[in-house]
């Protein structure tokens, strides 16, 4: 995190108002790394500097970090991997706060992945009931029939990988590139593991490539392997997207 003015850091920690914090600084009652500063323009980094107010160490507020990563193929969406495969955490550089992936993209999938230390928002986004739309572009082996696509749009019964079978919620599907191995754009309001792959397998087609290009209000806009921080406005829009009233799309066990 970049350095900020001392009075702003003190106010954010709830010690005093910004004006009162300025008075404390001017009175010589604030120290940074053991040195007293009385200039109001003094800056510090609350994550790396030891700041004391009236001799007490400032713990600071928990600062939430929100990242948008373009996950490349060949990385697992976990903090660590028992098989020693590359993880998405190895792509996050220069972020001092520990963040965690929101949901997952499987090893062979690419695209937009969110990471944050805001557990409350992450939990809301990962709940199926949040119904935040997620859009993917998908390359399929062979050309599904119109009937097969209609089945996928309406919902099909798939395995969840743990012995259960569930019916997928309705999906929006449109073709974006025709050919012997066409590309489709698919929007889901669920996020089950390998859901798109299992949906197409259900109608007899193998998925060759998957790339997530949108998550709620967020669009993929960074190169593969790179990330950026979300703006305050984007975070607000993301919160709003998972607080919208539920659409009735019941998931039944088949």
Phi, psi and omega in degrees: 000141180285161181291147178229162178297142183303318183296328178291319180296315181296317179296320180295331179279355177081014181284319182197167174293166181297321179295317178295323178298322178297321178295321179296320180295311181299331181277000178077026183257013179236132179237145175236117181053041176086355182251134180276132177239137179242356179279131183290343179274000182297136179243158177207164176253112184296344181272337184241337182266146175269112183249127178240137176240120185054036177085352182261135182292131180276119181276333177079169178275158173285121183262118180280139179240137181230120184238145173246117182247142170265096183288125175278163173297145176095014176234141177267147183268067178216166178286324177216163183224125181295340179268006179060031173280156178300141178246160180297338181295336179288349179267349184266107181242145175080006177257113185282332179280139179283127180241166183226148178294145174263109185070206181204157165240135185289172188308320184269356182266160183232173167109203191291121177228133177265143174226140181200167169250011178272090185297324182296313180292320180301317180296320178297317182292328184276344178288134179301329183293342179292331176053039175283122183292140178233130185246136182232152165252134191228130175260128186244140175282119182083168183252111177297145178287164177300323179296319179297318179295323178295324176298316180294322179296325183274343182110135180229161179274124180228161175278145178265357179091353179241023177094350179265163173234138180227160176261128181289151176287159177306144182233152174263126183227130173218148180280138179243342177206116180279163180152183179292333174234082189286163175252138178235151170257126184234131176243125180242157172248012176241176179211042180291151180301126176058028185299312183296318179299317181289328177297313181288327175298326180300327180256017171087025181227140179268137177271123182270322181215144175225132176223122177276126185246350180209143177224104184058237181275358186264136178252146176289119185218022175233154181294161178305134178086355181250165182216167173213162176276144176287149174281164177301321181295320179295321178296317178298317180293325178293318177299316180299321184295332180263007176248006180288152179302144181292140171270142182284100175223079186295139178257117183252147177277126184269000000 
